[in-house]
Amino acid sequence: MFTRVRSLFGDGVARLRTSVWAISQSAVAASLAFLVANVVLGHERPFFAPIAAVISLSVTLGSRPRRAVELVFGVAVGLMVADFLVLVIGTGTVQIAAVVLLAMATAVFFGGGTILVNQAAVSAILVVVLQPPNAVFSPDRFLDALAGGGIALLVSLLLPVNPERLVGRAVGPVLDELSALLVEIAAVLKTGDPERGQGALLRAREMDERVRKLIETLEAGHETARLSPTRRRSLRHLNLYAGAGGRIELAVINTRVLARGAANATRRGDTIPGRLPEAVLDLSQAVKALNTFLEESDGAEVARRHALDAARKATEVLEERHELGISVLVGQVRAAAMDLLRSTGMDQASALEALENAAGRASDIG
């Protein structure tokens, strides 16, 4: 029991350490937003200013600055629209339903995520509940929200979350999943299990959304470092991540094709040479080493060695087997190896030369 409690406490401390900077940002932004709306704008109870600041920081974390500005302005406009609707249709049970419906529908229409859509509903409810009888239209809440959002953007630029850490947290899970997926594909090729092959293919297809979010985070992190005076020193490391990002996307695509080839081979009952699953396991090791390289900016040779071993072992299979299905699998292993080599910073010519030196040209094997 004591061990369980200690484990839960340790997990809580770890989560708090991860989020402490974001929490501090929200606290600073909320207090500054209230101060600006109260002292500069002269509003007596500017409660929407700190609310908008906290909402804007939570919504725009990891977003590109342009997208962040759009979202901040969207929160402010949503409040103004809710204000106007309340003045037109009044307050009450039915009015809450109508205003929440319109606020959430508008947020969805303009591409808002779950957080923004929910906050639009909460803001609309507050407007309906807090609107005094016989009130006239006032821009105060709109200005408060705009001030809060503006302060949030300023805080996020001057005191941003570490973009290297943000990007690292996005890259790590993608590479971990890619490595695990390659291990599963190797198992499919070794066991010849058709059901397992279909499962691996579905798993490969599910990586597309993760990769899309990864690319967005890479762009956001790079732009944050470029615009923030306190984070420009991160640009060099982020450039390394950015250079690898596109190649990781291609490696995921090639792995999906490899998973499809493995699923087709197991469905046909093909006999797979033992060197082929070994080559796929080498790809998995290359992905793990790539993750370490990107985190530490060191150790590229380990990732390259595993990638070249994968290409060599796969190409050797062609010396024994020349069926179309086997050739497709070998080709995808070589393509994925090439992408991983490029992810470590090698240019196209150097990566191709290293691949051909280690494994030869697939077209020359016969």
C-alpha positions as CSV (number, residue, x, y, z in Angstrom):
1,M,0.0,0.0,0.0
2,F,2.8,2.4,0.9
3,T,4.6,1.6,-2.3
4,R,1.5,2.3,-4.3
5,V,1.0,5.7,-2.6
6,R,4.7,6.6,-3.1
7,S,4.4,5.7,-6.8
8,L,1.3,7.8,-7.2
9,F,3.0,10.7,-5.4
10,G,6.1,10.3,-7.6
11,D,4.0,10.3,-10.8
12,G,2.2,13.5,-9.6
13,V,5.5,15.2,-8.9
14,A,6.8,14.2,-12.4
15,R,3.6,15.6,-14.0
16,L,4.0,18.8,-12.0
17,R,7.6,19.3,-13.1
18,T,6.5,18.8,-16.7
19,S,3.8,21.4,-16.4
20,V,5.2,23.9,-13.9
21,W,6.4,26.4,-16.6
22,A,3.0,26.4,-18.4
23,I,1.2,26.9,-15.0
24,S,3.5,29.8,-14.2
25,Q,2.8,31.3,-17.6
26,S,-0.9,31.2,-16.9
27,A,-0.6,32.7,-13.5
28,V,1.5,35.6,-14.8
29,A,-0.7,36.2,-17.8
30,A,-3.9,36.2,-15.7
31,S,-2.6,38.7,-13.2
32,L,-1.2,41.0,-15.9
33,A,-4.4,40.8,-17.9
34,F,-6.5,41.8,-14.9
35,L,-4.1,44.7,-14.2
36,V,-4.2,46.1,-17.7
37,A,-8.0,45.8,-18.0
38,N,-8.6,47.3,-14.6
39,V,-6.0,50.1,-14.6
40,V,-5.4,50.9,-18.3
41,L,-8.9,50.3,-19.6
42,G,-10.6,51.4,-16.4
43,H,-13.0,48.4,-16.2
44,E,-14.3,47.9,-12.7
45,R,-14.6,44.0,-12.8
46,P,-12.7,42.8,-15.8
47,F,-13.1,39.1,-15.0
48,F,-13.0,38.1,-18.7
49,A,-9.5,39.5,-19.1
50,P,-7.7,36.9,-16.9
51,I,-10.1,34.2,-18.2
52,A,-9.2,35.0,-21.8
53,A,-5.5,35.0,-20.9
54,V,-5.6,31.5,-19.4
55,I,-7.8,30.2,-22.3
56,S,-5.5,31.7,-24.9
57,L,-2.4,30.2,-23.4
58,S,-3.9,26.7,-23.1
59,V,-5.3,26.8,-26.7
60,T,-2.2,28.3,-28.3
61,L,0.4,26.1,-26.6
62,G,2.4,24.5,-29.4
63,S,0.6,26.6,-32.1
64,R,2.3,28.8,-34.6
65,P,2.0,32.5,-33.7
66,R,-0.3,33.3,-36.7
67,R,-2.7,30.6,-35.6
68,A,-2.5,31.8,-32.0
69,V,-3.5,35.3,-33.0
70,E,-6.5,33.9,-34.9
71,L,-7.6,31.9,-31.9
72,V,-7.2,34.9,-29.5
73,F,-9.3,37.1,-31.8
74,G,-11.8,34.3,-32.1
75,V,-12.3,34.2,-28.3
76,A,-12.9,37.9,-28.2
77,V,-15.3,38.0,-31.1
78,G,-17.2,35.0,-29.6
79,L,-17.8,37.0,-26.5
80,M,-19.0,40.0,-28.4
81,V,-21.4,37.8,-30.5
82,A,-22.7,36.2,-27.3
83,D,-23.2,39.7,-25.8
84,F,-25.2,40.8,-28.8
85,L,-27.3,37.7,-28.9
86,V,-28.3,38.1,-25.2
87,L,-29.4,41.6,-25.9
88,V,-31.5,40.5,-28.8
89,I,-33.1,37.3,-27.3
90,G,-32.7,38.0,-23.6
91,T,-31.7,35.6,-20.8
92,G,-33.2,32.4,-19.5
93,T,-33.1,28.6,-20.0
94,V,-33.9,28.6,-23.7
95,Q,-31.6,31.5,-24.3
96,I,-28.6,29.6,-22.7
97,A,-29.3,26.7,-25.1
98,A,-29.4,29.0,-28.1
99,V,-26.3,31.0,-27.2
100,V,-24.3,27.9,-26.4
101,L,-25.4,26.2,-29.6
102,L,-24.4,29.2,-31.7
103,A,-21.1,29.8,-29.9
104,M,-20.0,26.1,-30.2
105,A,-21.2,25.9,-33.8
106,T,-19.2,29.0,-34.7
107,A,-16.0,27.7,-33.0
108,V,-16.3,24.4,-34.9
109,F,-17.0,26.2,-38.2
110,F,-13.8,28.2,-37.9
111,G,-11.7,25.0,-37.1
112,G,-11.5,25.3,-33.3
113,G,-10.2,22.3,-31.4
114,T,-11.9,20.7,-28.4
115,I,-10.6,23.2,-25.9
116,L,-11.6,26.3,-27.9
117,V,-15.1,24.9,-28.6
118,N,-15.7,24.1,-24.9
119,Q,-14.4,27.5,-23.8
120,A,-16.7,29.2,-26.3
121,A,-19.6,27.5,-24.6
122,V,-18.4,28.4,-21.1
123,S,-17.9,32.1,-22.1
124,A,-21.4,32.2,-23.7
125,I,-22.9,30.7,-20.5
126,L,-21.1,33.3,-18.4
127,V,-22.4,36.1,-20.6
128,V,-26.0,34.9,-20.3
129,V,-25.8,34.4,-16.5
130,L,-24.0,37.6,-15.7
131,Q,-25.8,39.9,-18.0
132,P,-27.8,42.3,-15.8
133,P,-31.5,43.1,-16.6
134,N,-32.1,46.0,-19.1
135,A,-28.4,46.0,-20.0
136,V,-27.2,47.9,-23.1
137,F,-24.6,46.6,-25.5
138,S,-21.0,47.4,-24.2
139,P,-17.7,46.5,-25.8
140,D,-16.1,46.0,-22.4
141,R,-16.1,42.3,-22.4
142,F,-14.8,42.2,-26.0
143,L,-11.9,44.6,-25.0
144,D,-11.2,42.6,-21.8
145,A,-10.9,39.4,-23.8
146,L,-8.8,41.0,-26.4
147,A,-6.5,42.4,-23.7
148,G,-6.3,39.0,-22.0
149,G,-5.5,37.3,-25.3
150,G,-2.9,40.0,-26.2
151,I,-1.2,39.6,-22.8
152,A,-1.2,35.8,-23.2
153,L,0.6,36.1,-26.6
154,L,3.1,38.6,-25.1
155,V,3.9,36.2,-22.2
156,S,4.2,33.2,-24.6
157,L,6.7,35.1,-26.7
158,L,8.8,36.6,-23.8
159,L,8.5,33.6,-21.5
160,P,7.8,30.7,-23.8
161,V,7.7,27.1,-23.0
162,N,11.1,25.6,-24.0
163,P,10.6,24.8,-27.7
164,E,13.3,22.1,-27.7
165,R,11.4,20.3,-24.9
166,L,8.1,20.8,-26.7
167,V,9.4,19.3,-29.9
168,G,11.3,16.5,-28.1
169,R,8.0,15.5,-26.5
170,A,6.4,15.4,-29.9
171,V,9.2,13.5,-31.7
172,G,9.9,10.9,-29.0
173,P,6.4,9.1,-29.0
174,V,6.3,9.1,-32.8
175,L,9.7,7.4,-33.0
176,D,8.9,5.0,-30.2
177,E,5.7,3.9,-32.0
178,L,7.6,3.6,-35.3
179,S,10.2,1.5,-33.6
180,A,7.6,-0.7,-32.0
181,L,5.7,-1.0,-35.2
182,L,8.8,-2.2,-37.1
183,V,9.3,-4.9,-34.4
184,E,5.7,-6.0,-34.9
185,I,6.2,-6.1,-38.7
186,A,9.3,-8.3,-38.2
187,A,7.2,-10.6,-36.1
188,V,4.5,-10.8,-38.8
189,L,7.1,-11.7,-41.4
190,K,8.6,-14.3,-39.0
191,T,5.4,-16.0,-37.9
192,G,3.4,-15.6,-41.2
193,D,0.2,-14.8,-39.2
194,P,-2.3,-13.1,-41.5
195,E,-4.4,-11.7,-38.7
196,R,-1.4,-10.2,-37.0
197,G,-0.4,-8.8,-40.4
198,Q,-3.7,-6.9,-40.7
199,G,-3.3,-5.6,-37.2
200,A,0.1,-4.2,-38.0
201,L,-1.2,-2.5,-41.2
202,L,-4.0,-0.8,-39.2
203,R,-1.5,0.3,-36.6
204,A,0.7,1.8,-39.4
205,R,-2.3,3.7,-40.8
206,E,-3.0,5.2,-37.4
207,M,0.4,6.9,-37.4
208,D,-0.6,9.5,-40.0
209,E,-2.4,11.8,-37.5
210,R,0.6,11.6,-35.1
211,V,3.0,12.6,-37.9
212,R,0.7,15.5,-38.9
213,K,0.8,16.8,-35.4
214,L,4.5,16.3,-35.2
215,I,5.1,18.4,-38.3
216,E,2.9,21.1,-36.9
217,T,4.8,21.1,-33.6
218,L,8.1,21.2,-35.4
219,E,7.0,24.3,-37.3
220,A,5.5,25.9,-34.1
221,G,8.7,25.3,-32.1
222,H,10.9,26.7,-34.8
223,E,8.8,29.8,-35.2
224,T,8.6,30.3,-31.4
225,A,12.4,30.2,-31.1
226,R,12.8,32.5,-34.1
227,L,10.4,35.1,-32.7
228,S,11.3,34.9,-28.9
229,P,14.4,36.7,-27.8
230,T,14.9,34.3,-24.9
231,R,14.8,31.1,-27.0
232,R,16.8,31.9,-30.1
233,R,19.7,29.8,-28.9
234,S,17.4,26.8,-29.4
235,L,17.3,27.4,-33.2
236,R,20.4,25.2,-33.9
237,H,18.9,22.1,-32.2
238,L,15.5,22.8,-33.7
239,N,17.0,23.0,-37.1
240,L,18.3,19.4,-36.5
241,Y,14.7,18.3,-35.6
242,A,13.3,20.2,-38.6
243,G,15.7,18.5,-41.0
244,A,14.7,15.1,-39.7
245,G,11.0,15.8,-39.6
246,G,10.3,15.4,-43.3
247,R,12.4,12.3,-43.5
248,I,10.6,10.8,-40.5
249,E,7.4,11.4,-42.3
250,L,8.7,9.5,-45.4
251,A,10.0,6.7,-43.1
252,V,6.5,6.3,-41.7
253,I,5.0,6.2,-45.2
254,N,7.5,3.6,-46.3
255,T,6.8,1.6,-43.1
256,R,3.1,1.7,-43.9
257,V,3.9,0.3,-47.4
258,L,6.1,-2.3,-45.7
259,A,3.3,-3.3,-43.4
260,R,1.0,-3.6,-46.4
261,G,3.5,-5.8,-48.2
262,A,3.9,-8.0,-45.1
263,A,0.1,-8.3,-44.7
264,N,-0.2,-9.3,-48.3
265,A,2.7,-11.8,-48.1
266,T,1.1,-13.5,-45.0
267,R,-2.3,-13.6,-46.7
268,R,-0.8,-15.4,-49.7
269,G,1.1,-17.8,-47.5
270,D,4.5,-16.7,-48.9
271,T,7.7,-18.2,-47.3
272,I,9.7,-15.3,-46.0
273,P,13.5,-15.6,-45.8
274,G,14.9,-15.2,-42.3
275,R,17.1,-12.3,-43.2
276,L,14.2,-10.1,-44.0
277,P,12.6,-9.9,-40.5
278,E,16.2,-9.5,-39.2
279,A,16.6,-6.5,-41.5
280,V,13.3,-5.0,-40.2
281,L,14.5,-5.4,-36.6
282,D,17.7,-3.5,-37.6
283,L,15.4,-0.7,-38.9
284,S,13.7,-0.6,-35.5
285,Q,17.1,-0.3,-33.8
286,A,18.0,2.5,-36.2
287,V,14.8,4.4,-35.2
288,K,15.7,4.1,-31.5
289,A,19.2,5.4,-32.1
290,L,17.8,8.2,-34.2
291,N,15.6,9.3,-31.2
292,T,18.7,9.4,-29.0
293,F,20.7,11.3,-31.7
294,L,17.9,14.0,-32.0
295,E,17.7,14.4,-28.2
296,E,21.4,14.7,-27.6
297,S,22.7,15.9,-31.0
298,D,25.2,13.1,-30.9
299,G,25.5,9.4,-31.8
300,A,24.5,9.6,-35.5
301,E,26.8,6.8,-36.4
302,V,24.8,4.3,-34.3
303,A,21.6,5.1,-36.2
304,R,23.5,5.0,-39.5
305,R,25.1,1.6,-38.8
306,H,21.7,0.0,-38.0
307,A,20.1,1.5,-41.1
308,L,22.9,0.2,-43.3
309,D,22.8,-3.2,-41.7
310,A,19.0,-3.3,-42.5
311,A,19.6,-2.4,-46.2
312,R,22.5,-5.0,-46.5
313,K,20.5,-7.9,-45.0
314,A,17.4,-7.1,-47.1
315,T,19.4,-6.8,-50.3
316,E,21.1,-10.2,-49.6
317,V,17.6,-11.7,-49.8
318,L,17.4,-10.9,-53.5
319,E,20.4,-13.2,-54.1
320,E,18.1,-16.1,-53.2
321,R,14.6,-14.9,-54.1
322,H,13.3,-12.8,-57.0
323,E,9.6,-12.9,-56.5
324,L,7.7,-9.6,-56.9
325,G,6.4,-9.7,-53.3
326,I,9.8,-10.2,-51.9
327,S,11.3,-7.5,-54.1
328,V,8.6,-5.0,-52.8
329,L,9.5,-5.8,-49.2
330,V,13.2,-5.4,-49.9
331,G,12.6,-2.1,-51.7
332,Q,10.7,-0.7,-48.8
333,V,13.4,-1.7,-46.3
334,R,16.0,0.0,-48.4
335,A,13.8,3.1,-48.8
336,A,13.2,3.4,-45.1
337,A,16.9,2.9,-44.4
338,M,17.6,5.8,-46.8
339,D,15.1,8.0,-45.0
340,L,16.7,7.2,-41.7
341,L,20.2,8.0,-43.0
342,R,18.9,11.4,-44.3
343,S,17.3,12.0,-40.8
344,T,20.7,11.9,-39.2
345,G,21.8,14.9,-41.3
346,M,23.3,13.2,-44.4
347,D,22.6,14.7,-47.8
348,Q,21.1,12.7,-50.6
349,A,24.3,12.0,-52.4
350,S,26.2,10.9,-49.2
351,A,23.3,8.7,-48.0
352,L,23.0,7.0,-51.4
353,E,26.7,6.4,-51.6
354,A,26.8,4.9,-48.1
355,L,23.8,2.7,-48.9
356,E,25.3,1.4,-52.1
357,N,28.7,0.8,-50.5
358,A,27.1,-1.2,-47.7
359,A,24.4,-3.1,-49.7
360,G,25.1,-2.5,-53.4
361,R,22.4,-1.6,-55.9
362,A,19.3,-3.7,-55.7
363,S,19.1,-3.7,-59.5
364,D,22.6,-5.3,-59.7
365,I,21.6,-8.3,-57.6
366,G,20.7,-11.3,-59.7
